[in-house]
Amino acid sequence: MNIAAIQTFLSVVRTRNLNRAAEELNITQSAVTARLDALDQALGTRLLIRSRKGAMLTKAGFGFLEQAEVITRTWENARSRANLPRGVIRLFSFVCDPGLWTGLGQNWIRRIRDDHPETAIEIWSGLTGNAQSWLQSGMSDAALLTEPLVGTDFDSREFTTDSLIQVATRQREAVRWDPDYIYVDYGATFRAQHAEAWPTDETASVAFSSPDWALAHLLSEGGSAYLPRRMVTDLIAEGALFRVENAVVFERRTFLSWRKGHEDNFPWLASSGANPKEY
């Protein structure tokens, strides 16, 4: 079994077709077939049901899929570390919850780049499940999430408190229900707090899982939404948005988790002094 065979398997899964996978990898279809056969033989099981109509995962294929992704990411990570630019002595692989990047993760990474120019940085977007897998496999070094990673392989610390405030495109006080309200889903804890603070039978006509997308929609279409204070402070100062008066503020804790022992290479992981400005 080799990395090319695993990459070929993932290409077939993506394209659902051996011909398209061959085109994507710039190899012949017979080479695709040979690599898949070799992979099946190495694992002792059949990963794909192949036919003229395409290719489908078997039960064993589903089980192997996540590991295949981990293996290929680990390989790419190893290649990156082995080919660092001149003057760079280490690579820091960072996973960030996409909702925590703007104004939080990006500020922390900017400070690291300024303070540690000898360190190259790669940044991956991922939630808790992805981050746990990537850190366990050694593909990534640390993750910024809304909950700490728990396990014998990890250390964690509270990173900062993220304040969620209600803002609107026109100046107003809090009301029971705004028909132009945009709902942003920050997870189970937020959903419970929001339902308690704003008990109503009304349902927002637009909802997002990403505060960045919600902000873009808000500025384009108008209305109101709960957004991280870090994202809207400048817009409020410019008069593009207004803080809704007397609206409850929600707070959520954020956590930095990392693989144990990595503080030797990356001392800022355990240092509370590396926190970005708290809002």
Secondary structure as UniProt FT lines:
FT   HELIX           3..15
FT   HELIX           18..25
FT   HELIX           29..43
FT   STRAND          48..51
FT   TURN            52..53
FT   STRAND          54..57
FT   HELIX           59..82
FT   TURN            86..87
FT   STRAND          90..96
FT   HELIX           98..100
FT   HELIX           101..105
FT   HELIX           106..115
FT   TURN            117..118
FT   STRAND          119..125
FT   HELIX           128..137
FT   STRAND          142..145
FT   TURN            152..153
FT   STRAND          154..168
FT   TURN            179..180
FT   STRAND          181..184
FT   HELIX           188..197
FT   STRAND          206..208
FT   HELIX           211..221
FT   STRAND          224..228
FT   HELIX           229..238
FT   STRAND          242..243
FT   STRAND          250..259
FT   TURN            260..261
FT   HELIX           262..264
FT   HELIX           267..269
FT   HELIX           272..274
//
